[in-house]
């Protein structure tokens, strides 16, 4: 079985215009069907580093379709390199369930890559 080819998201050093958007896909067993009332964090970590480079608040674009987005902030793309990115969804507690967290994408074959390219300036 071959791995799914996923092209990395590319952005130039220092750029903040644009966003990274992901459709999370079908919920896992026991996971809510929608992202209604969920909060989402965006995490970016340079390949080979132990420290997370960016932790930011992402937006739920469409709760029913499970679409999330992160808009780049000043400082996010200051260091050129290859990065892993994730969206961490926190579902609120209910009367019958505690607060729950699930991170996307799952599995190394679905890893979300971001390349911050050096610019000419």
N, C-alpha and C positions, 0 to 999 in steps of 0.2 A: 504494500500500500504506500503510495507516495504522499509526501507532505503537501499541504495546500500552499501554493505560492501566494504570499501576501506582500505587496509592494510597500516599502516604508513611506511614511508621510515625510515630506521634505520641506524645510523652511530655512531661510538664510539667517545667519547670526544677527541678533538684534531686532529682527522683525517681530511685530506683534499683530499685524493685520491678518485676519483669518482665524480659523478655528479647526479643531480636530473633533470630528463627529463619529459616533459609533452606534450601530443598531445592535443591541445586546442579544437578540435572538430569543428563542423560546425559553421560558423559565424552567429551572430545574425542578425536580420533584419536591413539593412542599414550599416552593417559592411563590410569592404572590404573582398573579397574572400580569399586573401592570406595575408601573413605577409610581402610582398615586401615593402622595405623601412621603415618598422616599427622598433621601438626600444623597448626593453623589459627590465624591472627592475624585480629583484627578491626581495621579502620581506619575512622576517622570524620574527615571534613574539612569544615569550614564552607565553604559555597559562596562563592567569591570570595577565599578565603584561600589562601596558599601553604603554610602550616604544617598538618600533620596534628594534629587536636585530641585524638584518642584512638588509642592503639595498645594493644590488649589481647589476651589469650589467649582464644580461642573454644574451644568444646567440640564434639567430634564426637558427636552424639546417636545417630545410626544410620549406621554405616560402609557397610553394604550399600545403604541407601536414599539415601546421600549427603546427610544432614541435619546442619547445623551450627547452633550457637547461641552468642550472646553475651549474658551476664548483665551488666546495668549496674552500674558501680562508682561509689563516691563520687567526685565531680568530673567525671564524664563528661557530665552534663547541666546544668552550672552556667551556661552561656551560651546564652540563647535564640537561635534562628536556624534556618536551613535548612542541612542537611548532606548530603553524599554519604557512603555507607557501602559498604565492601567486605569480603569475606572472602578472605584470602590463604592458599591451601592449599599446604603444602610436603610433597611426597612424598619419602620417604627414598631414599637411594642403594641400589642393589642391585648384585649382581655384574656385571650387564650395562648398568646405567644410572646416571648421576650423579644427585644430588639435583635435583629439578625443582620449579618453582613455577608455580601457575596462580591467577589472581585472578578472583573471581566477584562480582557478575554481570558478564558481558561485553556490550559494545555499549551505546551511549548510550540506545537504546530500552528497555533493561532496567535502567537505572540505579536503584540502591536509594537512596531518599531517606528522611531522618529529619528530622522537624520537632520541635525543642525549643521548646515553647510557654512564654511567660511565665506565671507563676502570680500569684495575688493577694497573696501574702505576700512 
